[in-house]
Amino acid sequence: MVVEEWAAHIVKTGFESFDRETVAQAKSRIIDLVGCTIGGANAPGNSVLLDLIKGWRGKKEATILVHGTKAPAHNAAWLNSIMARSFDFGIILPYIGDVLAPGHVSESTVPTAITAAEWKHASGKELITALILGEDLTIRLIAASRFIPGTGWDSPGIVDKFGTVAIAAKLMGLNERQIKNAFGIILDQLAGSFQAINDGSHNFKLGQGLAARDGIISAEMAQKGWIGVNDPLQGKYGYFTLYCKGSDPEILTKKLGQEFYGGRCTYKPYPGCGWTHSVIDCALDLVNQQNVDVENIEEIVINIAPMHFDSPLNQPFVIGDNPQGNALFSFRYSVANALIRKTVKLEHYTEEYIRDPAVVALAQKGRVISDMTPDDRIDSAEVRLKMRDGKEFSSRVKAPKGNPLFRPLTDTEIMEKFWNNVSFSKTLPRQNVDKALDLINHLEEVEDVSELVSLLTASGAKNKPN
């Protein structure tokens, strides 16, 4: 049984199992997600959850990053993960070889690992070990899943939960039987809907946080003796039956313990849904390289892959109750914003910038089509501009900037992104973040992760929460 093999693998695998590159890649993912968590600390809706957690009280087991509030570990992980996803800026789309395993993994796994490691006073080596194990199993599960198209399930609240269970179980020191039960417990907590993206609600990041919270809760239940279902993956009513039209189960255990997936992933250069990044690249090329006069644009034609044509990304751009959610998942806003501002920054996904009449008016000129060839990738895109004088300009990309196969970010660009998050947040002293960054870069030498966490909190944020 797969979950039994996974449980044995989690128990027996230690830090010494990883080569230097695998460890370095894990630390890079931690840096990226810590930056995104800092940048998203005061994003819309998050202050509501912070107030709820303060009101619930409970054991002071772990820290809500930036804010410094102590809470039960599962609640701290919940909000830490939600903050990490708040600008949809974190690592996405890992690859197994050249095969894409589409998903948002690290925005749940990294906050879970940091939170649980602080709670258990784990070392940096133990944090890295748990993170690599959890992300590897999550990516294997995504790759094995033939998802049912058109059902509207959103994967972070489904597949990520198996990874966060693995992370929590490893850091809590569960035995094989307990880990198997923890996987069995999580089955009844799987959920997540694209309706949140369709509506632009705060919920687009909720599944990300629930994965962190429920993974820890399931491990705690199993540790106390709760019995989970026997086979949550391949049982008659298990994961593959409920959420997939089929599976490729051999990847779940192939070279388990020999290869660890997670290092080959997309580091986003811009906030917003990753599927919008190709059209952003096209727009930036048009204004920065082709010197298009934005004021003379009559129509914007946005050409995307067929799978995105019927998605929420292709809705007319309308500002609702949560403008950030509307902008993060809009082809039209993404292109208009890039054309007018000639860059894409975190502040462009705050309400003041989103409501800019010039950007809104230009977004209304957008028309989305799907005229890609069978040879195009699902992240290929083209933007064509029709001008008032009859001229046309166009730009096309095979894959967006950040794609690890074609256009990976450099180490310098990843660090620039990190500091952009810190600067935007205006919550933590530069000297503290410098020290935290140094600890992450030498994480295998850290004896207690709480030393790192203490540097990632502030007594009070300078920006008021939204």
N, C-alpha and C positions, 0 to 999 in steps of 0.2 A: 504494500500500500504506500502511495506517494507520501502521505503526511507522516507515516512512520519513518520513511527514509529521511524526510526533511527534519524530523525531530532529532534523529540520531546525528544528522549532519550538524545541526545547530549546537548540540551538546559537545561534540568532539572537536569542532573547528576552533582553533585559536589564532591569535595574531600572527604567529609564525607561519601560518598557511599562505600568507599573502606575499606577493613579490613587491618590490619597491614601487613599481608603476601603479599597481592597484591601490596601494596606500596613498600615493601622491594624488591620484584621481579622486579618492574619497575625501581627502582634505580640501581639494579644490571645490568639490560639491558643497562641503560644509561652509566654506568661505562664501560661496555664491548665495546660499540660502540664509546664512546669518545676515548678509547684506540686505537681502529682500525682506527679512523679518524686521530689521531696523527701519527700512524704508516704508514698510506697510504698517508700522505700529499704530499710527493714528488715522488709518484709512477709514472711510465711511462705514459705520456700523460697529466698529470694534470697541468703541467706548461703551456701547450697550452691553456687550458680553463681559467686559471688564467689570462693570458695575454689578452684573449678575453674579459673577464669581466672588466678588467682595461680599455681596449679600449672603451668598450660600455659606461662606466661611469654610469650616472643615480643617483638616490637618494641613499644616504648613510644610508640605513635602518638597515642593519644587517651585521654581521662579517663573513668572511671566516676564519674558525678556523685555528690555527697555523700561517697562513700567515698574518692575521690581516687586510687585505683589506676590506673596507666597500663597500657595493653594495646594489642594490635593493634586498629585502628579497628573492624573487624567485630565483635570480641568486646565492645568497649566499647559499641557501638551496640546489640548484643544485650541486654545487661543493662540499659542505660539505658531501652530500650523496655519491657522486662519490668517494671522498677520503675514506669514510667509507667502501666502497666495494672493494677498490683497490687491496687488497691482498686476497680477498674472505675469510676473516677471521672472519666475524661477525656472530651473532646469526642466526640460521636457524631452519627449521623444527619444528614449534610449534605443540603441541598435544592438542586435546580436549579429555580429559580422556586418553584412550589408543589409540585413533585414530589419525593417522598422518595427518597433514594439510601441505603438502609440499610447502615451499616457503621461499623467502628471504624478510622478513618483516621489521625488525628493522633497517636495513641499510638505509631505506628510512624514516621510521617513527621517529626514534630518532633524526636524523639531522633536519628534518622538525620541530619537537617540539622545539628543542633548538633554531633554527633560528627564528621561528615565535615568540617564547616567548621573545627573546631578542628584536626583532622588536617592540613588543607591551609592553615592560617593564612589562611583566607578572611576577607573583611570582612563586616560586618553586612549590607550591601547584597547581597552574593553569597549569604549564608545566606537572606535573605528571598526572593530571586529563585528559588533552587533549591526552597525550600519551597512557594512558590505554584505553581510549575510542576508539582512532583510531586503535590501534593494535587489540583490541577485535573485532571490526567490520571487519577488514581485515581478520583475522583468521576465523571468521564465514563465510565470503564469500568464502575463499579457501575451507573450509570444505563442503560447500554447492555445490561446483562446480564439476561436472563430466566432467573433461577436455577431449577434443577430442584428442585421442592419435595420435602421428605422425605428427601433424600439424606444429610443430616447434615454437609455441608461447612460449615466456619466461615470466613467471608470474610477475616479479617485475614491469614491465611497464604496467601491466594490473590491477591486483587486488590491488596492493599497493596504487594505485592512489585514490581509494575510502577511504582508511585509512588516507592518507595525506590530503584529502579534509576535513575529520572530524576533524583532528587535527588543521588545519589552521582555520576552521570555528569556532571552540570552542575558540581558543585564540583571534580571531578577534571579538568575541561577536556577531556573526550572529544570526538572529532569525530563527524560523522554516522554514518559506517560503524561505528565502535566502539559508539556508542549503540544502533544497530540490532542489533548482535551481543549487546550486554548484555541487551536485551529478549528476544532469542532464547535466551540462556543461562538466564534465570530461569524459562522455561516448565517445565523439568524439575525445578524446586525448589518447585513449588506444592503446598501441602497444608494441612490443618487440619480438625479434627473436633469436633463438638459433644459427643462422648463425654466429653471432659474436663469440660464443664459438667454433664453427666448424673451424673458420678461425684464432682464437687466436688474434682477433683485440682488440683495446681499447674499442670497443663498448660493451664488456661484462658487463661493469659497467654503461653504458649510461642510460639504462632503469631505473636503480636504482635512478639515479639523476633526470631524467625526472619526475619520480613519485613525488619527493619532489617539484620540480619547478612547475609542472602543478597543483598540489594540491593547492598550494598557489595562483596561477593565477586564478584558477576556483573560489576560495573563494572570491578573489578580484572582479572578474567580477560579481558574484552574489550579492555582497554587493552594487555594483553600479547600479544594476537593470537588468542585463542581464538575460533573461529567458532561462533556460535549458529545455531539453526534460522532459516529464512528468514522465515516468517510466523507468529509465536507466537500471534497473536490469531485470525486467520481461516483459517489453514492447515487441511488435512484433519483433522489430529489436534491442532489448536491449542486455545487456551483456550475459545473459545465452543463448540466441539464437545464438549470433555471436561466442562465444568462448567455448561453452560446448555442450555436447551431451545429457545433461539432468541436473537435479539439485535436491537437497534435501533442499528445501527452508525453512523447519521448523527450521533449526539451525540458520537461520538469525535473528530470534526474540525470540527463546526459552530461557526463563530465562534471557531475556535482562534486564540489570540493577541489576541482582541478582548474576550472575556469569560473571567474566571477564577473558577471555582467553588470554594467552600470557606468563604466568609465566612458563609453562612447555615447555621448548624449549632446543635446543641443543647449548651449548657453545662449539665452536670449539677449540680443543687443538692445531691444526696445521693450517697454511695458506692452501689455495687451496680448490677446490670444495669438498663439504662435502661427496660426493659419493666416493671420493678417500681415505677417512680416514680409512675405514676398511682395505684396502690393505696396507696402511701405518702402521697400527697397526700390521698386520701380518709380514711385513718386519722388523719392529723394534723388534718384538719377535724373529725372526730368527737370527738376528745379536747380540742382547743383551742378550737373554736368552739361545738360542741354539748354540751360538758361531760359526756360519757358517763362513767359509773362503770365503769371497766375491771374491777373485781373482781366485778361482777354479770353479766358477759358469759357467755352459755350457748353461743352458736355464732357464728362469723364466716363469712359468705358472701362470697366474693371472686368478682366477676363480671368476666370478661376477654374479649377478642376471641378468636374461634375459633382463629386461628393460634397462640395461646399455650397452648391447652388441652392439646395433646399434646406440649408442649415440656418440657424438663427443669425449667423454672420451676414446673411443676405437680406436682412429686413431693412425697410426704409429707416433712415436715422431719425428717431424720435426721442426726445429727452423726457424720461419719466421720473418716477419718485427717487430713483437712485441713478443720477446721471453718469456716475463712474461706470456702473454696470452696462449702461447703454453704449458708452464709448469704447470700452475695452473689447467689446465683441461686435464691432461694426467695421465692415470693409469701407463703407463710405466715409465714416469719421476718420478712420486711420489714414486714408489717402488725402482727404481734405486737410487734415492737421499737418501732415508731412509737406504738402505742397505750399501751404501758407507760411509755416514756421521754419521750413527748410532743415528741420531736425526733429527728433522725437524724444521727449524727456518725460520724467515722472510727473512734473507739474502740469503737463498737457492733459493728464487724466484726473485733474481736480476740477470741481464744478465751475470755478471762475473761467478756466480756459475752455472747458467743454461748451459753455454757453456763449462763447464769443460769436456774435452775429455773423461775422465774415466766414468763420469756419462752418457754422451751421448752414449758411446759404450755399457755400461751395459743396458741402456734403449732399445737398439736395440735387445737385447736378450730376450725381453719380448714377450710373446704370450698370448693373452687374449682369454679365453673360457667362456662359460656359461653352467656350469654343476651342478647347484644348484638344490636341491630337492624342491618339493612344500611346505615343512615345513619351508624352509629358508625364512628369511626376505629379503626385497629389499636392506637392507644395510648390509647383511651378505657377507662375502668374504673369500677366501682362496688363499694363495700364496704357490706354490710348487717350490722348487729349485732342478734342476737336475745338479749334479756335474760331473766334468770331470772323476772322478774315478768310476762313476756309482752309487754313493750314492744319495739318495734323502732326502730332508728335507721339512717339510710342517708346516704351521700354519694356523689356521682357527679362525675367530671371528664371533659371532652371531650378534653383533652390535658394532659400533665404540665407542671409548672413547669419552665421551661428551654426548652420548645419555641419555636423562633424565630418561628413563624407566629402563635401564640396567647398564649404566656406567657413571653417571653424574659427571661433574667436581666438585671438592670441592670448597668452597669459597676461600681457599688458592690458588688453581690452577687458578681460575679466576683472582685473583689479580696478580699472577705471570705473567699470560698472559698480563694483562694490562701494567705492568712495562716493559715487554719485548718489547711491542709496543713503549713505551716511549723511552727506551734505543736505540732501532733501529733507531728511527726517528732523535734523536740528535738535536731537534729543540727547546724544551722548557726547561727552568730551572727547576731542580728538586723541588726547594722550591715552585715554582708556581703550579706545578702539585700536590704536596702534599696538598696545600691549596684548589685547585679545587676539589680534591678527598674528602676532608673533607666537602666541601660545598655540593657535591652530596650526601654524606652519611647523611647530615642533610638538604636535599633540601626543605623539607616542611617548614623549618624555614627561607628560603631565600626570601626576599621581592622583589628583582628585579634580574631576571636571567642574566642581563647584568653584574652583579658582577662576576658570574661564567665565562661567556664568556671572560671577560677581562683577566682572568688567563690562558686562553687556546690560547693565541696568542703570537707571538714573533715578534720583529721588523725585524728580518731577520733570515732565516734558515741557520744553519751551513752547511748542506749538499746542494749542488747545485741540483735544480730540474732536473729530466731527460728529 
